[in-house]
Amino acid sequence: MGEDSPKKQHGSYTWVIPLIAVFVVTAAVIMGLFVFNEQVPLDTVPEPPEELPPAQTLYRNYCATCHGADGLGVARRYPPLVDTHWVLEDSERLVLITLHGLTGPIEVRGQTYDDYMPPLGHRLSDEEIAHLLTYVRNSWGNDAGAITADEVSQTRQDHPHPRDPWTAEELADRNAP
């Protein structure tokens, strides 16, 4: 009976255990996406929170993953927010990028970046965006003016959602004579 031993028969089904594990993990991830994914329409203007979180917390939650805790970005992926005209000049442009997102190539401090920034206008209130962007414009050696919730609100009204994310070219063209 050497070849048909019970030990060999059990060994032929060991591939089932990893398959079941992959199935269970995949099912858990998919269920998590449905249970925890907050579906917010893109044209929704969020209500401001009762208490505005610290700007550094907003930055950490929404920006630091890509732009770094120090605002220096991620080499060849995401641009820095330090010492760049994209942050320090034209505050409305910065609000537009935050509200609607940005896609395609953009040159920052002599380096070209070509990735996607998701829109935050459907997630953050005017007050939160103003608070967050004022933090960015005045951190890590940046020295620019504050952005107010009224400015964010006016920009949101002038450029309503839904719309595709901005491109650097579109943003440059909007200031052209």
C-alpha positions in Angstrom: 0.0 0.0 0.0 3.0 2.3 0.0 1.7 4.9 -2.6 -1.8 5.2 -1.3 -0.9 5.9 2.3 -3.2 8.2 4.2 -0.3 10.7 4.8 0.1 11.3 1.1 -3.6 11.8 0.5 -3.8 14.6 3.2 -0.8 16.3 1.7 -2.4 16.8 -1.6 -5.0 19.2 -0.2 -2.7 21.5 1.7 -3.1 24.1 -1.0 -6.7 24.7 0.2 -5.7 26.4 3.4 -3.8 29.3 1.8 -6.7 29.6 -0.7 -9.2 29.9 2.1 -7.0 32.4 3.9 -6.8 34.6 0.8 -10.6 34.3 0.3 -11.3 35.4 3.9 -8.9 38.3 3.8 -10.3 39.5 0.4 -13.9 39.2 1.7 -13.0 41.2 4.9 -11.3 44.0 2.8 -14.3 44.2 0.5 -16.8 44.3 3.4 -14.6 47.0 5.0 -14.9 49.1 1.9 -18.7 48.9 2.0 -19.1 49.4 5.7 -16.5 52.1 6.3 -16.5 54.0 3.0 -18.3 57.2 3.5 -19.9 58.2 0.2 -20.0 62.0 0.0 -21.3 63.5 -3.2 -18.7 65.7 -4.8 -21.0 68.7 -4.9 -21.6 68.7 -1.2 -20.4 71.5 0.9 -19.5 70.0 4.3 -20.7 71.7 7.4 -17.9 73.1 9.6 -17.2 71.1 12.7 -18.3 72.4 16.0 -14.7 72.8 17.0 -12.1 73.4 14.4 -9.3 70.8 14.7 -5.7 72.1 14.9 -4.4 72.9 11.4 -1.5 70.5 12.0 -4.0 67.7 12.5 -5.8 68.6 9.3 -2.5 68.6 7.5 -1.4 65.3 8.9 -4.8 63.7 8.1 -5.1 65.0 4.5 -1.7 66.1 3.2 1.3 64.6 5.0 1.1 61.2 3.4 2.0 62.7 0.0 3.7 66.0 0.9 5.5 64.7 3.9 5.3 65.8 7.6 7.9 68.5 6.8 6.2 69.7 3.6 9.1 68.5 1.4 7.1 66.1 -0.6 8.2 62.7 -1.9 11.0 62.7 -4.5 9.8 62.2 -8.1 6.2 61.5 -6.8 4.7 64.4 -4.9 5.9 68.0 -4.9 7.1 70.0 -1.9 5.0 72.7 -0.4 8.0 74.6 0.9 9.3 77.7 -0.8 7.2 77.4 -4.0 5.1 79.9 -5.8 2.3 77.3 -6.0 1.8 77.9 -2.2 3.1 81.3 -1.6 1.5 83.3 -4.4 -2.0 83.3 -5.8 -4.0 82.0 -2.8 -7.1 81.4 -5.0 -5.1 79.0 -7.1 -4.1 77.0 -4.0 -7.8 77.0 -2.9 -8.8 75.7 -6.4 -6.3 72.9 -6.2 -7.5 71.9 -2.8 -11.2 72.0 -3.7 -11.0 70.2 -7.0 -7.7 68.3 -7.0 -4.8 68.4 -9.5 -3.7 66.0 -12.2 -0.9 65.8 -14.8 2.5 67.3 -14.9 3.4 70.2 -12.7 6.8 71.9 -12.2 7.8 72.8 -8.7 11.2 74.2 -7.8 12.7 73.0 -11.1 11.4 69.4 -10.8 8.5 67.9 -12.8 5.9 65.8 -10.9 3.2 63.9 -12.7 0.8 62.4 -10.2 -2.7 63.0 -9.0 -4.0 65.1 -6.0 -7.5 64.2 -5.0 -10.1 66.9 -4.4 -10.8 67.8 -0.8 -13.7 70.2 -1.3 -16.3 67.5 -0.7 -14.6 66.4 2.6 -13.6 69.7 4.2 -15.6 72.8 5.1 -14.6 76.2 4.0 -13.3 76.9 7.5 -11.2 73.7 7.5 -9.7 74.4 4.1 -8.9 78.0 5.2 -7.3 76.8 8.4 -5.3 74.0 6.6 -4.0 76.3 3.8 -3.1 79.1 6.2 -1.0 76.5 8.1 0.7 75.3 4.8 1.4 78.9 3.7 3.0 79.7 7.1 4.9 76.5 8.0 8.4 75.2 7.3 9.8 78.6 6.6 6.9 79.7 4.3 5.7 83.2 5.0 2.5 84.1 3.3 -0.8 85.6 4.3 -3.8 83.8 5.8 -6.6 82.4 3.7 -10.1 83.1 5.1 -13.2 80.9 5.0 -14.9 83.7 3.1 -12.3 83.4 0.4 -12.7 79.7 0.2 -16.5 80.1 0.1 -16.3 82.6 -2.7 -13.9 80.4 -4.7 -16.2 77.4 -4.2 -19.1 79.5 -5.5 -17.2 80.8 -8.5 -15.9 77.4 -9.5 -18.6 74.8 -8.4 -18.2 71.1 -8.3 -18.4 68.7 -10.0 -15.5 69.3 -12.3 -12.4 67.4 -13.3 -9.2 68.1 -11.3 -7.3 71.1 -12.5 -4.1 70.8 -14.6 -1.1 73.2 -14.2 -1.8 74.4 -17.7 -5.4 75.3 -16.9 -4.4 77.1 -13.7 -1.8 79.1 -15.7 -4.3 80.0 -18.4 -6.8 81.4 -15.9 -4.4 84.2 -15.1 -3.4 84.9 -18.7 -4.6 88.2 -20.2 
